[in-house]
Amino acid sequence: MESMSLVDWLVLVPLIPAFPFLITWWLPWERWLPWQEMTESFLGPYLLYAAFAAWYFNFGGWYVLLMIMAGTGVSVYAIVKHGSQKEKRPAQSEPPNEHEPS
């Protein structure tokens, strides 16, 4: 068994926060997981990074492809959602010009 190199650890360390989610997501008493606070703008790139890490550690091609598709889909959804929120904002009225006579 080979030991992990420094590059291997650098690829693996950002995935450590995902381990509690992967291990306990199905347990009914695990309500401490902040599902509502996980935004799509964070989750999409994180899934894409997980796909890179899966490719780096030679996981099966289907796992990598599935994570790429999920990460891309969530990222596109976040972009569309963010863009539609900007369109729905009310137009801000300009402050009155102090130099114009009333």
C-alpha positions in Angstrom: 0.0 0.0 0.0 1.4 3.3 -1.0 1.3 6.3 1.2 -0.5 9.4 0.0 1.6 12.2 -1.4 1.2 15.9 -0.5 -0.8 16.5 -3.7 -3.1 13.7 -2.8 -3.8 15.3 0.6 -4.3 18.7 -1.0 -7.0 17.2 -3.3 -8.7 15.3 -0.5 -8.8 17.9 2.3 -11.5 20.1 0.8 -13.8 17.1 0.6 -13.5 16.3 4.3 -16.5 18.6 5.3 -18.7 16.5 2.9 -18.1 13.3 4.9 -20.7 13.9 7.6 -23.3 14.6 4.9 -22.4 11.4 3.0 -22.4 9.2 6.1 -25.5 10.4 8.0 -27.8 12.0 5.4 -30.3 9.1 5.5 -30.5 8.9 9.3 -33.9 10.3 10.5 -32.5 11.8 13.7 -29.8 13.7 12.0 -31.6 17.1 11.7 -28.4 19.0 12.5 -27.4 19.0 8.8 -28.1 22.5 7.5 -29.9 21.5 4.2 -31.7 24.8 4.0 -28.5 26.8 4.3 -26.7 25.0 1.5 -27.1 27.3 -1.5 -26.9 26.2 -5.1 -24.1 28.6 -5.8 -21.9 26.7 -3.3 -23.1 23.2 -4.0 -22.6 23.3 -7.8 -18.9 24.1 -7.8 -18.4 21.8 -4.8 -19.9 18.9 -6.8 -17.6 19.8 -9.7 -14.6 19.7 -7.4 -15.8 16.4 -6.1 -15.9 15.1 -9.7 -12.3 16.3 -10.2 -11.2 14.5 -7.0 -13.1 11.3 -8.0 -11.2 11.5 -11.4 -7.9 12.2 -9.6 -8.3 9.2 -7.3 -9.3 6.9 -10.3 -13.0 6.3 -9.4 -15.1 4.8 -12.1 -16.0 6.9 -15.1 -19.7 6.7 -14.3 -19.2 8.2 -10.9 -17.2 11.1 -12.3 -19.7 11.6 -15.1 -22.6 11.6 -12.7 -21.0 14.2 -10.4 -20.1 16.4 -13.4 -23.7 16.3 -14.6 -25.0 17.0 -11.1 -22.5 19.8 -10.5 -23.2 21.4 -13.9 -27.0 21.1 -13.4 -26.9 22.7 -10.0 -24.5 25.5 -11.2 -26.8 26.3 -14.2 -29.8 26.3 -11.9 -28.0 28.7 -9.5 -27.1 31.0 -12.4 -30.6 31.1 -13.7 -32.1 31.6 -10.2 -29.6 34.4 -9.5 -30.3 36.1 -12.8 -34.1 35.9 -12.4 -33.8 37.5 -8.9 -32.0 40.5 -10.4 -34.8 41.0 -12.9 -37.5 40.9 -10.2 -35.8 43.7 -8.1 -37.8 46.9 -8.2 -36.1 49.8 -10.1 -34.4 52.1 -7.7 -35.5 55.7 -8.0 -32.7 58.1 -8.4 -32.1 60.5 -5.5 -33.2 64.1 -6.2 -30.6 66.3 -7.8 -29.6 69.0 -5.3 -28.4 71.4 -8.1 -31.7 71.5 -10.0 -34.1 74.2 -9.0 -37.5 73.0 -7.8 
